[in-house]
Amino acid sequence: MTIDTFPRPGWQTCLMKEIAFTKMTARPGRSIANLVALARSFAALTLVAAAAITGPTTAQTMPTAQEPAQTAATLLEKHSELAAQLTSNAYGRPLYLESSETSSMVNGNAYAVLDSPFGTVSSTLKSPRRWCDVMILHINTKYCQASTDASPAVLNVNIGKKTEQELADAFALEFSFRLASSTPDFLHVRLNADKGPLGTSNYRIELRAAPLPGGKTFMHLRYSYGYGMAGRIAMQGYLATLGSGKVGFTQVGEGQKQGYVGGMRGAVERNTMRYYLAIEAYLASLGRPPEQQFNARLDHWFKATEQYARQLHEVDKSSYVLMKHNEYRRQQNGSSN
């Protein structure tokens, strides 16, 4: 089984039993190599799930209710702290990206200056429906439908392969959408999905934004999720096979051993960057006539990701554009909002 023979949801329980049985019996022909092959299938889905979407890193834990309240002042303090990194960096844009990993979760953070006024950013990103229009730009997002009938609002999101895929073969995540704060000088949005495939959990997409002088906006985008034993087994197999060349953006090591971070941190960095560029692309399209906006977003997102081809290149532009037109049409036909 490979990433191209992407299995349907529900297969993972049988596969875990197969791995456990193989370990116990150690029958001829059921070697460690077989376990790695099985784990590769887990890993393909683990990284797809991480799609759902750089400086020193430290181990962090998931936020709790005891965290200090987030305000415009605390966010702008972070802007001042990162002034040098936002001005001069390897990205070619005012961006600072960082990640962290513990034994049970992985976390990515993007801090960026957006070329859009705060009023535009706030009115756009406090809307669940517009979040779906942002998220569909991500190469792994197959579908997003916003429902505002209940409180909190819900985003039903399907994530899958980087190529065309039926929704029945993609994984569904249900994000609750909470507008934690919306004032004239601060926006705080939280998206949370309690459960994901392969034992993953507590998916969080969190955005905070505050106005800057000159009609710009400072944004903090956080993307994180937790994982259990199945995810760890999957990643171990994946890192030894298909994922050996996949990297993130953080420079690690020294001298001749210096390179880019890989593993779960590399994956979360890639997807945090993809979500950030989707927000940037959506905002940049708003000055176009409505009938031109979707194509403008696709063009912006693809060109921006190609600037970081080492990390983000997956398909050619024509394949991406065709796939996204089909997915967006499916999304529009299925949306109730």
C-alpha positions in Angstrom: 0.0 0.0 0.0 1.4 3.4 -0.9 0.3 7.0 -0.8 -1.1 6.6 -4.3 -3.4 3.7 -3.1 -4.8 5.8 -0.3 -7.0 3.6 1.8 -10.5 4.4 3.0 -11.2 5.5 6.6 -11.6 2.6 9.0 -8.7 0.5 7.8 -6.3 1.6 10.5 -7.6 -0.7 13.3 -7.0 -3.8 11.2 -3.6 -2.6 10.3 -2.6 -2.0 14.0 -3.8 -5.6 14.8 -1.7 -6.9 12.0 1.4 -5.1 13.3 0.8 -6.3 16.8 0.3 -9.9 15.6 3.5 -9.8 13.5 5.5 -8.6 16.5 4.2 -11.5 18.6 4.6 -14.3 16.1 7.7 -13.3 14.1 6.7 -15.8 11.4 9.1 -16.3 8.4 8.4 -13.7 5.8 7.0 -11.3 8.3 10.2 -9.4 9.1 10.9 -5.9 10.4 10.9 -4.8 6.7 7.3 -5.9 6.5 6.5 -3.8 9.6 8.1 -0.8 8.0 6.1 -1.3 4.8 2.9 -1.4 6.9 4.0 1.7 8.9 4.5 3.6 5.6 0.8 3.4 5.0 0.1 4.8 8.5 2.7 7.6 7.9 1.1 8.7 4.6 -2.1 9.4 6.4 -0.5 10.9 9.4 1.1 13.6 7.2 -2.1 14.1 5.3 -3.8 14.6 8.6 -1.2 17.1 9.5 -2.1 19.0 6.5 -6.0 19.2 7.8 -1.6 23.5 6.6 12.8 29.5 11.6 14.5 30.2 14.7 15.1 28.6 18.1 12.6 26.0 19.3 11.7 24.7 22.7 9.3 22.0 23.8 5.9 23.4 24.4 2.6 22.0 25.8 -0.9 22.6 24.6 -2.5 25.8 25.9 -4.6 25.6 29.0 -7.2 27.7 30.6 -4.5 29.1 32.9 -2.8 30.9 30.1 -2.8 34.7 30.3 -5.5 36.4 28.2 -4.3 37.3 24.8 -4.6 41.0 23.8 -3.6 43.4 21.1 -0.9 44.6 23.5 0.7 41.2 24.0 0.6 40.5 20.3 2.3 43.9 19.4 4.9 43.2 22.1 5.7 40.0 20.1 6.0 42.2 16.9 8.5 44.4 18.6 10.5 41.4 19.8 10.6 39.9 16.3 11.4 43.2 14.5 14.8 42.2 13.4 13.7 38.7 12.2 10.7 40.2 10.3 12.9 42.7 8.5 15.7 40.4 7.5 15.2 36.7 6.9 15.5 33.9 4.3 11.8 34.0 3.3 11.8 37.2 1.3 8.7 38.4 3.2 8.1 39.7 6.7 7.7 36.3 8.3 9.0 34.4 11.3 8.3 30.6 11.5 9.0 28.3 14.4 8.0 24.9 15.5 8.2 22.5 18.5 7.6 18.9 19.3 7.0 16.8 22.4 6.3 13.1 22.8 2.6 13.7 22.2 2.1 16.8 20.1 3.6 19.0 17.4 3.2 22.8 17.0 3.9 25.4 14.3 3.8 29.2 14.6 3.9 31.8 11.9 4.3 35.5 12.8 3.8 37.8 9.8 3.1 41.3 8.7 0.2 41.4 6.2 -0.1 44.0 3.5 -3.8 44.4 4.3 -5.5 46.8 6.7 -6.7 45.3 10.0 -10.4 46.1 9.1 -10.1 43.9 6.0 -8.3 41.1 7.9 -10.8 41.2 10.7 -13.9 41.2 8.5 -12.5 38.4 6.4 -11.2 36.0 9.1 -14.1 36.3 11.6 -16.3 34.6 9.0 -16.5 30.8 9.0 -17.5 30.7 5.3 -14.4 32.8 4.3 -12.2 30.5 6.3 -13.4 27.7 4.0 -12.5 29.8 1.0 -9.0 30.2 2.5 -8.5 26.6 3.5 -9.5 25.2 0.1 -6.3 26.7 -1.3 -4.2 24.3 0.7 -3.1 21.4 -1.5 -4.4 18.8 0.9 -7.8 20.3 1.6 -10.5 18.5 -0.5 -13.6 20.2 0.8 -14.8 22.7 3.5 -18.3 23.5 4.5 -19.2 26.1 7.1 -22.4 25.7 9.2 -23.5 28.5 11.4 -26.8 27.0 12.5 -25.3 26.0 15.9 -23.1 27.8 18.4 -20.2 27.5 18.0 -20.2 27.4 14.2 -18.7 24.2 12.6 -16.3 23.7 9.7 -16.6 20.3 8.1 -13.2 19.8 6.4 -12.0 16.9 4.3 -8.2 16.4 3.9 -6.5 14.0 1.6 -3.9 13.5 -1.1 -2.1 16.2 -3.1 -4.0 15.0 -6.2 -7.6 14.6 -7.2 -9.6 12.4 -4.8 -13.1 11.4 -4.0 -14.5 12.7 -0.7 -15.3 9.1 0.4 -11.5 8.4 0.4 -10.5 11.6 2.3 -10.6 12.0 6.0 -13.2 14.3 7.7 -12.4 16.7 10.5 -15.0 18.7 12.3 -13.6 22.0 13.5 -15.6 24.1 16.0 -15.2 27.8 15.1 -15.0 30.3 18.0 -14.6 34.0 17.7 -12.7 34.5 21.0 -12.3 38.3 20.5 -13.3 40.8 17.8 -12.6 44.5 18.7 -11.5 47.5 16.7 -7.9 46.6 17.5 -7.7 42.8 18.0 -9.0 39.6 16.4 -8.7 36.2 17.9 -10.1 33.1 16.2 -9.9 29.5 17.3 -10.6 26.4 15.3 -10.5 23.1 17.1 -11.2 19.5 16.1 -11.1 17.0 19.0 -10.5 13.9 16.9 -8.6 13.0 13.8 -7.4 9.8 12.0 -4.8 7.4 13.3 -5.1 8.5 16.9 -4.4 12.1 16.2 -6.4 14.6 18.3 -6.8 18.2 19.4 -6.2 19.9 16.0 -5.9 23.6 16.5 -5.8 26.4 14.1 -5.6 29.7 16.0 -5.2 33.2 14.6 -4.6 36.5 16.3 -4.2 39.8 14.5 -3.7 43.5 15.5 -3.3 46.7 13.4 0.0 48.2 12.5 0.8 51.7 11.2 0.6 52.2 7.5 -2.5 50.1 6.9 -0.8 46.8 7.7 -1.6 44.0 10.1 0.5 41.8 12.4 -0.7 38.2 12.5 0.1 35.1 14.6 -1.1 31.8 13.1 -0.7 28.7 15.1 -1.3 25.1 13.8 -0.9 22.1 16.1 -2.2 18.7 16.8 -1.6 15.7 19.2 -0.8 12.1 18.4 -0.6 8.7 20.0 1.2 5.4 19.5 -0.2 4.9 16.0 1.1 8.2 14.8 4.5 7.5 16.3 4.7 4.1 14.6 3.7 5.6 11.3 6.3 8.3 11.5 9.1 5.9 12.3 8.3 3.9 9.2 7.8 6.9 7.1 11.1 8.6 8.1 12.9 5.5 7.0 11.3 5.3 3.6 9.1 7.8 1.7 9.7 10.7 4.1 13.5 10.6 4.2 13.8 13.7 1.9 11.0 15.8 3.4 12.1 18.8 5.3 10.8 22.0 7.0 12.3 25.4 7.3 14.2 25.5 10.5 18.0 25.2 10.2 19.5 22.6 12.5 23.0 21.3 13.1 26.3 23.1 12.5 29.0 23.3 9.9 28.8 20.5 7.3 26.1 18.8 9.3 23.7 21.8 9.0 20.4 21.2 7.3 16.7 21.6 7.5 14.6 20.0 10.2 12.7 16.9 9.2 10.2 14.5 10.9 7.0 15.8 12.5 8.4 19.3 13.0 9.2 19.5 9.3 5.7 18.4 8.5 4.0 20.9 10.8 6.3 23.7 9.5 5.3 22.9 5.9 1.6 23.0 6.6 1.8 26.1 8.8 3.5 27.8 5.9 0.8 26.6 3.5 -2.0 27.9 5.7 -0.2 31.3 6.1 0.2 31.6 2.3 -3.4 30.7 1.8 -4.4 33.7 4.1 -2.0 35.9 2.2 -3.4 34.8 -1.1 -7.0 35.3 -0.1 -6.4 38.8 1.2 -4.4 39.8 -1.9 -7.3 38.8 -4.2 -9.9 41.1 -2.6 -8.9 44.1 -4.7 -9.9 42.2 -7.9 -13.4 42.0 -9.4 -15.3 39.1 -7.8 -15.2 36.9 -10.9 -11.4 37.1 -11.0 -10.7 36.5 -7.3 -10.5 32.7 -7.2 -8.0 32.4 -10.0 -6.0 35.2 -8.5 -5.8 33.3 -5.2 -4.7 30.1 -6.9 -2.0 32.0 -8.9 -0.8 33.8 -5.8 -0.7 30.7 -3.6 1.1 28.5 -6.1 3.7 31.1 -7.0 4.3 31.8 -3.3 4.8 28.1 -2.5 7.2 27.7 -5.4 9.4 30.2 -3.8 10.1 27.5 -1.3 10.2 24.6 -3.7 12.6 22.6 -1.5 9.9 22.3 1.1 6.6 22.8 -0.7 6.7 21.7 -4.3 4.3 18.8 -5.0 2.6 19.2 -8.4 2.9 21.5 -11.5 0.7 24.6 -11.7 -1.8 23.3 -14.3 -2.5 20.2 -12.1 -3.0 22.3 -9.0 -5.3 24.8 -10.7 -7.4 22.1 -12.4 -7.7 20.2 -9.1 -8.7 23.3 -7.1 -11.3 24.4 -9.6 -12.9 20.9 -9.3 -12.7 21.0 -5.5 -14.0 24.6 -5.3 -17.0 23.7 -7.5 -17.7 20.7 -5.3 -17.5 22.9 -2.3 -19.8 25.6 -3.7 -22.4 23.0 -4.7 -22.4 21.4 -1.3 -22.3 24.5 0.9 -25.4 25.6 2.8 -23.9 29.0 3.6 
